[in-house]
Amino acid sequence: MKGENRSILKVASIYVATIIGAGFASGQEIVQFFSSYYEGGFYGIMVAGILFALIGYVVLDKVYTERIRNYEELLFPSVGWFLGWVIEIAVSLFMLSVFCIMMAGVSSVLVEKLGIQFRSGVILASVICVIIILSDIKGIVTLSTVLTPVLILGILFVGLFIILYKDNPVFNIHSAFSSVTKNWFFSALIYVGYNSIISIVVMCGMLPQLKTRKTGKAGGIVGGLSLCFIAFLINAAIYIFNPDSISKELPVLSITEKYGNALNGFYSAILLLAMFVSAVTSGYGFIDRLSGKVNINKKFLVVVVCILAIPLSGFGFSNLISTVYPLFGYIGLFVVIVILAQNLRLRPIHLFKKRNK
């Protein structure tokens, strides 16, 4: 039983790690899709958490029962050949977009902490990413495995610290704002949509981690609910310091400045680590997919992609998140609806057949 519980936690942590990236840790994603809707943002987070748990439950159960080993084995039977290839291209472009957004994020942190020019920060981030990606998958797995637990614990610690030691002791979460924006529900759906693009890809490769059917189903649920809790924590911290925090490029980092250099420096390091993990994993994923389609040396592709990302990152961290993520959110939402509709529709049929037998 202990071994299975460890497996469930491992699966859940991998699921959480695919979604908790730099946009999440910085608070910018939370601001764009939840905090800007005031009280409605908290309802949106609960909707997103339930959907993440449901998606994790359904996809990981399907991966285990049908012995799925990669994204294509799930995608093409679900949507057909033509739409499958369209979504495949969208997944690759989304990985490239995340890579560029994270490069912009790294530069934003460096500009704020070191005072260097934005373009210089992007170039520095690009060089570091080239070095790490050229180490191939072993170096990337090591980076992600070591840093992801540090990232999650760092976010939890800072989020709880801000809430427990807030400057305003009479803050009331229900009376701070009098109206709820009507679009918080749709915003939550878009948030789940674009995050599911990468998370479903990762879950489709998790068959070796699923020792039993229960491991997959429970891991998906625990992962989804954990995401809900962490997002709720960050949103509460941002909410306390609204409206000042919402207007910042890096909302959570701007809040930590109020608590002195120690906490601010600690979270700056956490944020940079998060951005590099997101940049390297998404950059490697895009290059790996592209190298399988074109006959070009992989190392050459790494250098070319990292150079091309420099001008694309120039649009800025928050601007890219607010424009690129919603666009891919529609695509991801379509995939989620198809997968959930098929599996939730077929499950009662299977149960009925078993009873008749």
N, C-alpha and C positions, 0 to 999 in steps of 0.2 A: 504493500500500500504506500509506504514511504517513497519507494522508487517511482511509482506512478504519479504521486503528488509532485515530485521533483520534475518529472517529464511534463506535467501540466503547466507548472510554473515556467519551465523553459520555453515551451510553445507559446505561452501567453507573453513572455518577455520579448520573444522574437517578433510577435505580432505588434506589440506596443512600440518596439524600436523602429518598425517600418513607417510609423506615422509620426512619432515624436522626433521631429527634426528641428532645424534652426528656426524656421518660421514659427513653429509651435513654441519653442523655448524662448524666443525673443518676445513673444506675446503679439507679434504683428498679425499672425493668422487668427488668433483669438479675437483681436480687435476688429479685423475685417469682417469676420463671419459671426461673431457673437457679441462682443462688448459694445459695438456700435448700435446694437438693438436694446441696450439698457437691460431692464428686467427680463425682457424676452430672450436675451442671450442665454440666461440660465436654463430656460425651458428648452432652447435650441440644443444646448449641450446634453441635456437628458435624452432628447430625441436622437442625437448623434450617437450617444453612448449605447442606447438600445439597439440602434441599427448596426453599429460596429460589432456588438455582441452577437447579433443575429447573423451577420455576414460571416464572422469568424466561425460560428457554429455550423452553418450550412456548407461553406466552402471546405473547411477542414474535414468534416464528415464525408463529403463527396470525394475528397482527395484520398481518404483512407479506404472507403468502401469500393471505389472504382480504380484504386491503385494508380492515381494520376501522378505523373512525375514532372510535368512542366506545364506552363501556361497554355500552350497550344492545345494540349489534350483536353483542357477544360473549355477553352474559348471556341474553337471551330465547331465542335458538336452542338454548342449552345446557340450560336448566331449564324452559322453557315460560312461558306468559303469567302464570299465577297466581303461581308461585314467583318468577318474575322481578320482579313488582311487590312481593312481600313482601321480597325481598332489596334492591330499590331503596329501600324505606322504611328498611330496616335500615342501608344505607349512609349515608343522610342522617342518621339518628339517631346513627350512630357518629361522623360528622363533628362533630355538635353536642357529643357526649360528649368528643371530643378537645379541642375548643375550651374546654370548661369545665375539663377536667383541666389544660390548659396555663395557664389563668388562675390556678388554684389553685397551680400550680408556680411561677409568677412571684411570687405573693404569699409563698410559702414562702421563696424566696430573699431577698425584700425584708425579710421578718420577721427572718431570720437575719443579714443584713448591715447593715440600717438600724435594726432594732428597732421598726419600725412595727407597727400592729395588722394582723392578717390581713385583715380586711374592707376596711381602707383600701388594702391592697396590691391586692386584687382589683378595687376601684373604679378605682384608677390604671391597672391593666392593661387594664381595660375601655375606658377613655377613649382610651388609646393605640391599641388595636385598632380602635376606631371610626374614628379619624383615618386609619389605614393602609388599612383596608378600603374606606373611602369614596374612596380614590384609584383604586379599581377595579383591574382585572387588571394594568395596566402597572406600578403601584407594587408590587404583590405579586410579580410575576415578577422585578422588579429586586431586591427585598429577598431573595427566595429565591436568585437567581443569585449575588448578591454574598456572602451570608452562609453558604451551604451549604459551599463549599470551606473557609472559615475554621473552621466548626464541625467538619468532619471532621478537618482538620489539628490543631485544638486538642485534640480527643478523643484522637487518636493520640499527640500530644506528651505530654499529661498521663498517659495510660495507661502509656506507655513509661517516663516519668520515675519514676512510682511503683514500677514493677517493678524498674527498674535501681537505684534508690536507696532501697529498702525498709529499714525500721529493723531488721528481723530477718534477719541474714545467713545463718542456718542453716535458713531456711524450706524445707520439703520438700513440694512440692505433692501427693505421693502418700501421705505419712504423717500429714499434718495432721489428717485425719479417717479413721476406720476403717470407716465404713459408707456405703453408697450408698443414697439414698432410692429406692424402687421406682418412683415416679411421674415421674421426670425425663423419660421418653420422651413421656408424654402431655402434660406441661407444655410441652415443645418444640413439639408439634403445635398446642396452643392458641395459643402465641406466634406461630407461622407463620400460623395461621388469622386472627387479628384484624389482623395487619399486612398480610395479603394483601388485605383489604377495600379499603384505599386504594391500595396499590401496583398492583393489577390495574386499578383505575379510571384511574390515571395512565398505565400502560403501553398501555392501549387508545387513548390520545390521542397516542401517540408515532410514528405512521406517518410523518409528515414527517421524523423523525430517522433512519429506517431506510433508508439508501441501498441496501443489499443485504440478502439473506436472512442472510448471514453476520453482518452487523452486529447484527441482532436476537438471533440465537442466542448469539453470543459475548458480547454485551453483557449478556444475562441471566445467563450463567454467571459472568462476571467480577464482576458486581454481587453475586450471591449469595455467592460465595466471599469477596468483600471484606467483606460483612456478617459472615460467620463469623469472619474474622480480627479485626475491630474488637470484636465482642462477646466473643471469647475474651480479648482484651487487657483489657477492662474487668472481666470476671469474675475474671481472675487478680489484678488490683489489689484488688478487693473481697475475694477469697479470702485474700489475705495478711493483711488486717486484720480478718478475721472472728474473733469474733462481734460486735465493736463496730460495724463498718461496716454490718452487715445491719440493725441496729436503728434506723438513722438515716433521717429523712425524705428526705435528699439524700445518699446514701452516698458518692459520689465527692467531693462538695464537702467532706464531713466528713473525708475522708482527706487532701485537699490542705491542710487546716488544720495538719497535722503538719509541713508543709514551709515554713511562713512565710506572711506576708501577700502576697508577690509572686505565688506560684503560686496561692494561694487566690483572690486578687483577679482574676487572669487567667481562672481557670476559672469564677468567678462570672459574669464578663462573657460567656464562651462559653455558659454555661448559660442566661442570660437571653436571649441572641440565639436560641438553639435553641428556647426556649419561645415567643418571639414569632413566629418563623417558623412553628412548628407551629400556634400559635393562629390566626394570620392566614390561613394557607392552608386550614386545616380550617373556620374560620369563614366564609371567603369561599365555599368549596365548598358548605357547607350553605345559605347565603343565596342563592347562585346557583341551586341546585336548587329551593329553596322559592319563589323569585320566579317560576320557570317554571311553578309549579303554582297559585299564587294571584295574584289581580289586585290586588297591593298595591305601592305605591312601594318600590323597592329600597332607597333611602336610609333610608326609615322603618323597613324591616325590619332594617337594620344596627343602628340604635339600639336597637330593641326586643329583638333577639336578644342584644346585648351587655349590656343591662340584666338580662334574664332569666338570663343566665349567672352573675350575681353571687351569687344565693342558691344556685344549683346547685353552684357551686365551693366552697361552704362546708363540704362534707364532707371536704375535705383531699386533698392530692396523692396520697399513698400509698394511702389508703383507696379513692379513686376508681379508681386503677390496679388494685388487687387485686380489686375487685368488677365494674367495668364492662368491662374488657378481656377477662377470661375469658368473660363472657356473649356478647360479640360474636365471641369466638374460635370458638365452635361454629358460628356462621353462616358465618364466613369459611372454616372448615375444610370445611364442606359444599360451598361454591362451588369450593374448590381440588380436592376429591376428584372432583367432577363434571367439571371442566375437564380434569384430568389423565387421568381414566378414559376420557373420550371421545377425547382426542387420542392417548394412548398405545395405545388399543385400535384406533383407525382407521389408525394409521401402518403397522403390519404389513400390513393389508389393502391399502393403496395400493401398498406395495412388491411384494406378491404379484401385483397386477393388472399392474403395469409389467413384471414378469418374464414374465408370460404373453403380453403383447403382443409 
